[in-house]
Amino acid sequence: MNLSFFDQFTSPHLLGIPLILLSMLLPALLLPSPDNRWITNRLSTLQSWLLHLITKQLMMPLNKKGHKWALILTSLMALLLMTNLLGLLPYTFTPTTQLSMNMALAFPLWLATLLTGLQNQPTISLGHLLPKGTPTPLIPALIMIETTSLLIRPLALGVRLTANLTAGHLLIQLISTATTVLLPIMPAVSILTTLILLLLTILEVAVAMIQAYVFVLLLSLYLQENI
């Protein structure tokens, strides 16, 4: 029984083909397709407004040099947002509960921001490893600490997203299982757990959106440090 709770995090296969690839491509089908007209329907209007709002929020902490990353960061935000939300639907699979996928997104982008800083302003980028006014005896220790904190940034990004989504999915499954088991035994308690499940689902929708925003926002802040 305990093992079945984690079956939802196993990538399904069909004829030996991992369906995680299909679940990652599905959000792209929800984006508006190019058309001769600017606005084709109300859905396109809503999507354009959301993309504009996301881009505006992500570009606020960046200077003009960082605006070159607008397309990458906005596309990543849209991918994570739709993937997280679609994963809350019944009989679906959430790719962002896989640490391997989150690390595959976090590590290259973090490395790109780091290399951008080393290429454009190597002195300032390396200066972040040693705070100003540090006593001489503490210099080696602080350099090691700052280097370690710098290197674990992509791991922190991936683990944060994975842990929050995994915990939410497990809670939903545990409470829904309890609701089903208690229904024939204690209907009143089952109704109460159903209300808790509804509130938890609303909370998970908020968590799915917040975690996607936090993931991309932290990347934009790392970028700002290096430009």
Protein Blocks (a to p, Z undefined) as FASTA:
>chain_A
ZZmmmmmmpccdeehiafklmmmmmmmmmpccddfbfblbfmlmmmmmmmmmmmmmmmmm
pcfklmmmmmmmmmmmmmmmmmmmmmmpghiacfklpmklmmmmmmmmmmmmmmmmmmmm
mmlmmmmmpcghiafklmmmmmmmmmmmmmmmmmmmmmmmmmmmmmmmmmmmmmmmmmmm
mmmmmmmlmmmmmmmmmmmmmmmmmmmmmmmmmmmmmmmmmmmmmZZ
